[in-house]
Amino acid sequence: MSLDPQPDAKRLNNDDFVIAFSFDTAGSLLAEPVATADRAWAWKSYALADARARRSLETDKALPESVREAFLSSGDQCQISYEDGWLFGELPDLQHEHYGDPRELGYFRFAFNKSLFISGRRHPLQSVDDVRQSINRGKTKPASPIALFSAIFRRFLDLLKAEITKLSETLDSIEDHIVGENWQGERERLVPVRRQIVVFHRYLTAATSLFRHIDHADRRALPEDLDDLIEGLSIRAATLHAEGEQLQQRARLLQDELLAKLTDQSNRFLYVLSVMTAVLLPSTVITGLFGMNTLGLPFANNPHGFWVVALLALIISGMVYLLVRKIGGSGR
């Protein structure tokens, strides 16, 4: 059974590990995914967790060796390259909300030329499935593989933008509590938010660097339409990256302010504990002295001895308290 949430997809050779789509020159989805006179280009999506998909890619001689190696590599890392008319690589995407944690990132492997778009993933991805559903409903009509790549990555940036907006709203709520007096317990809310911001920022940094790298390294080799696409995606990713940096800085400042409040609260507790210790110390010493089981203790035979000693302890404790308050007041 396929892991793809694609019950209405047109399948190639009834295999669960690969799903194929055919498009005409207007970007409309054709009824059959086989080569016909109306087909302008095709999209094949592989479930890379299936060993049959890997064997199919290994034996596909139509793919350049570099593309096959990129798809079959065991590790996951953000990369993008252009070679022999193929743009290929691996970019981040959010996991599908019904098949994983939508806040966690997965990896989207892709390769395309003018007539074929190939994609692969180990886990269902949200952006890819959203674009697929939009194509099936006729709302999105990619006229070329370049348009499909643009739609998928722009959808990923839109989803990431929505997640960053949610995190920003959560930071607003945390900030309101920290600035006010109801800041207890906000650390438990801030820690996962900051961790999520760091994850998103890391992948946006990688994607932005990749687009900038290929824009500079392969600019002369890229076709004009692909060059324009890379430049546009690079600018949009850089804008979102800047928003992520601002959000990360806000989270860091809120954590610093929260730590300052926690430190101030701990200092107040320590101050109260120190005052109590200093005030009770004389009474402890006096009761310890008069509690010794020895002869010659003063007031031992005095009927009012207890009250005299108690009054003495209270007077000394009061003097110590006033002294500590004076020292504490002058130190602030």
N, C-alpha and C positions, 0 to 999 in steps of 0.2 A: 504493500500500500504506500502511496506517495505521501511525503510529508508536506507537499505543497497544498495550501488552501485554495486550490484552483479547480473546483468541480466542473466548471464550464469551459475549461481550456481545451483547445484542439490538440490532441496528442499525436505524436509521430510514431507510427508502427505499434501503437497500443502499449508502449513502454512507459513504466511509471517513473523512470529516472530522467527522462528528457521530455520536455513539452515544447511544441513548435507552433509558431504563428507565421502566417503569410500575410503580406500587405501589398496593396496596389500602389500606384504612383501618388495617389491622393492621401495615402496613409490609412485607408479603410481596411479593416480586418476581413480577410477572405474566408470563405466557408470551409475550405479544405487547406491543410498545411502542406500540400504537395506542390511541386513545381508545375505551374501553368503559365499560359501566355500572359495572364493578367498580373502575375506576381512580379513586383518590383524588387522586393527584398524580404528577408525572413529573419525571425528571432527564435533561437533555440535556448532554452533554459534548463540547465543540468542540476540535479540534486547530487552534489559532490560527496555526500555521505554514503551514497550507493556505489558499490564496487563496479557495477555495470556501467555507470556513467564514466568512471575513470577509464575503464577499458575502451569505451566508445571514443573518448578523447584521444587515448593513446594510439588508436588505429585510424584516426581521421587524418589522412595525409593531405587534405586540403588546407589544414591549419599550418602555419609556420611553426618551426621547432620552438622558437622563443615563446609563442603563445601557448603551446602545449605545456611547456615547462612551467609557465606562470600559473596555469590552471591546476596542474598536478603537484605543485609544491606542497610540502607538508605543513609548513609554517604559515602564519598569517601576519602580514605586514602591509602597510599602506605603500603602494608603488604605482607608477604610471609611466608608460613608455610608448614611443611611436617608432615603428619599424616596418619596412616593406608595405606601406599603405595600411597597416593595422595600428589602431590605438588600443592598447590593452594594459591591464593592471589590476589593482585591488584597492578598493576604497571602503570606508566605513559606512554602515547603515544601521538603523535601529532594528532590533529583533521584532518579529510580529507579535502584536498584543495578545493573540490567542494561542501562541505557541512558545512564549517565553516572556521575559521581563521587558516591556517596551522601553524602559529606561536604560537597558543594557545594549551595548553595541555589538554588531556582528560585522562580517566582512563580505563585500560584494565583489566577486571577480567578473571581469568583463573583457571582451575583445570584439572589435568590429572594424569592418571596412565598408565599402560603398554598398555591398549587397547582402551582407550577413552580420547579424549581431548575436554574439554568444555570451551567455551569463551563467554564473554558477554560484552556489552558496551551500554551506553545511547546515545552516538553520534557516527557516523561513524568515524573510526580511520584509519589514513594513513598507518601505518605499517602493520596492519592486512589485509587491502585491497591490498596492494602491494604484500604481500606474497600469498594471494588468487589468484590474477591475474597471478603471476608467476607459481603457481601450475596448473592453468587452461591451461597455454601455454606450460606446460611440462618442464619449465626451472628449477623448484624446485621440488624435489621428496623426501619429508620427509618420511623416512622409519619407523618412530616411533613418538609418541607424544612428546618425548624429542627433536627430531629433529625439529618438528614444533615450539615448544616453543623457541628453540635456533634461528630459522630463524626469528621469529617475533621480538624478543627482539634485535637481532643483526641489523635487519632492522631499528628499532627505534633508536639505537645508530648511525647508518649510517646517518639517516635523521637529528639527532641532531648534528652530526659532520658537516654536510653540512650547517646547520643553524649557527653553531658557526663559521664556516669558513666565511660565508657571513658577520656576525657581526664583525669578525676580519678585513675583508677588509674595512668595513665602518669605523672602528676605525682608520685604516691606513689613509684613506682619511681625517678624522677629524684631526688626528695628523699632517698631512702635512699642513693643513690650520692653525692650532693653532701655529705650529712652525714658519710658515711664517707670513705675515702681513694680510692675508685675513681670519681672524678668526671670524669676526662678523657674527652672525647668526648660529654659530656652536653649541651653547648651545641647540637650538631647535632640532638639529640632535642627539646630544649626549644623551639627557635625555631618549628618547624611547629606544635607543640602550642599555643603561645601565639597564633600567628596564627589557628588554628582557633577558639580560645576567643574571640578578638576578633570574628571574623565572626559566631559564634553569638550573642554578647552584643549586637552591634549590631542584629541582626534581632529579638531578644527585646525590646530596648528600644523598637524601632519598633512592634512588635505590642502591647506593653503600653501604650504611649502612645496608640495608636489606640483600643483598647478603652476606656481611661480617658476619652478625648476624647468618643467617641460616647455613653458612659454619662452624661456630664455635659451634653453639648450637646443630645442628642435623647431624654433620659430621659422627658420628658412625652409625646413622640410615639410612643415605642415601645410595642407591645403588652406585656402583662404577662409572657407566656411568653418573648418575645424579650428583654425587659429582664432577666429572671432568668438567661437564657442568657449574655448579655453580661457580667453581673456575675460569674457563675461562671467563665467563661473568663478574664476580667480578673484574678480572684484567682489562678487557676492559673498564668497567664502571669507574673504578678508574683512568685509564689513561685519559679518556675523562673528568672526574671530575677535574683532575689536569689542563687540558687545560682551562676548564671553570674558575678555580680560577685565572689563569694567565690573562685571558681576563678580568675578573672582576677587578683585580688589575690595569690593564692598563686603563680601563675605569675610575676608581677612580682617578688615577694619572692625566689623561687628564682633568677630571672635576676640580681637584685642580688647575692645570695649567691655565685652562680657567677662573676659579674664580679669580686667581691671576692677570690675564690680565685685567679682568673686574674691579677689585679693583684698579689697577694701572691707568686705564683709568678714573675711577671716581675720583681718587685723583688728576689727572691732571686737570679735569674739575673744581673740587673744588678749586684748586690752582689758576686757571685763574679767577674764580668767586671772590675769595678772593682778588686778585690783583686789579680787576676792582672795587670792593667795596671800597678798601683802597684808590685808586687813585681818585675816584669820591666823596669820603666823604668830603674832604676839599672844593671842588667846591660847594657841596650841602650846607655846613655850610655857606660859604661866600654868596652865592646867597640868602640863607634864611635870613641872617643878613641884607643884603642891600635891601632885598625885604620887610622889615617891613615898614608899613605905619605910621612912626613916624617922628617927627621933630629932627633935629640935626644930621642926617646921614652925614658922611663924603662924600665929592665929590658930594653932592646933587646939588650944583650950578656950578660945574666945567664942562665945555663943553667936556672935555676929561675924565670925571669920569668913564664912562662905560669901556673905553679901559684900564684905570688904574686898575680897579677892575678885568677885564677879565685877564689882564696880571698877576696880583697877584695870581689869582686862578690857572692859568696855571703853574706858577713857583712853587707854593706850591704842586700842583698835581705831577709835575715832580720830586720834591724832595722826595715826598712820594713813587713814583714809584721806584726811584733809591734805596731808603731805603729798600723797600719790596724785590726788586731783590737781594740786598746784603744779606738780612736775609735769603731769600730762597736759594741763592747759598751756603751760609755757612752751611745751615742745611742739604744739600744733601751729 
